[in-house]
């Protein structure tokens, strides 16, 4: 097992990643819950929001943090 050095991770990178992961996870969870409650349209909108958030995360990380 190798110990990973995370001392070079900037606080802005960490906070941005944490916010996006929380957003995407929340939308996915809420979307799946809506499917179980048989609210299909709401679930599809929430899953679409998660996909859009994922695309936004990729764009933000490629634009603001190209060195990572």
C-alpha positions as CSV (number, residue, x, y, z in Angstrom):
1,X,0.0,0.0,0.0
2,X,1.4,3.4,-1.0
3,X,0.8,6.6,0.9
4,X,-0.4,9.4,-1.4
5,X,1.0,12.9,-0.8
6,X,-1.9,15.4,-1.0
7,X,0.1,18.4,0.2
8,X,0.1,19.9,-3.3
9,X,-3.7,19.9,-3.6
10,X,-4.8,23.6,-3.4
11,X,-7.7,24.4,-1.2
12,X,-9.7,25.9,-4.1
13,X,-9.3,22.6,-6.0
14,X,-10.4,20.6,-3.0
15,X,-13.4,22.8,-2.2
16,X,-14.6,22.9,-5.8
17,X,-14.4,19.1,-6.1
18,X,-16.2,18.6,-2.8
19,X,-19.0,20.9,-3.8
20,X,-19.5,19.3,-7.2
21,X,-19.4,15.8,-5.7
22,X,-22.0,16.7,-3.2
23,X,-24.2,18.3,-5.9
24,X,-23.9,15.4,-8.3
25,X,-24.5,12.8,-5.5
26,X,-27.5,14.6,-4.1
27,X,-29.1,15.0,-7.5
28,X,-28.5,11.3,-8.4
29,X,-29.9,10.1,-5.0
30,X,-32.9,12.4,-5.2
31,X,-33.6,11.2,-8.8
32,X,-33.4,7.5,-7.9
33,X,-35.7,8.2,-4.8
34,X,-38.2,9.9,-7.2
35,X,-38.2,6.8,-9.4
36,X,-39.1,4.7,-6.4
37,X,-41.9,7.1,-5.5
38,X,-43.1,6.7,-9.1
39,X,-42.5,10.3,-10.0
40,X,-40.8,9.6,-13.3
41,X,-40.8,13.0,-14.8
42,X,-39.2,14.6,-11.6
43,X,-36.7,11.7,-11.5
44,X,-35.6,12.3,-15.1
45,X,-35.2,16.0,-14.5
46,X,-33.0,15.3,-11.5
47,X,-30.9,12.7,-13.3
48,X,-30.5,15.2,-16.2
49,X,-29.4,17.8,-13.7
50,X,-26.8,15.4,-12.4
51,X,-25.5,14.8,-15.9
52,X,-25.3,18.5,-16.6
53,X,-23.5,19.1,-13.2
54,X,-21.0,16.4,-14.2
55,X,-20.4,18.1,-17.5
56,X,-20.0,21.4,-15.7
57,X,-17.5,19.9,-13.3
58,X,-15.4,18.5,-16.1
59,X,-15.5,21.9,-17.8
60,X,-14.6,23.8,-14.6
61,X,-11.7,21.5,-13.8
62,X,-10.3,21.6,-17.3
63,X,-10.7,25.4,-17.4
64,X,-9.7,26.6,-13.9
65,X,-7.3,23.8,-12.9
66,X,-5.4,22.7,-16.1
67,X,-2.3,21.8,-14.1
68,X,-4.0,19.1,-12.0
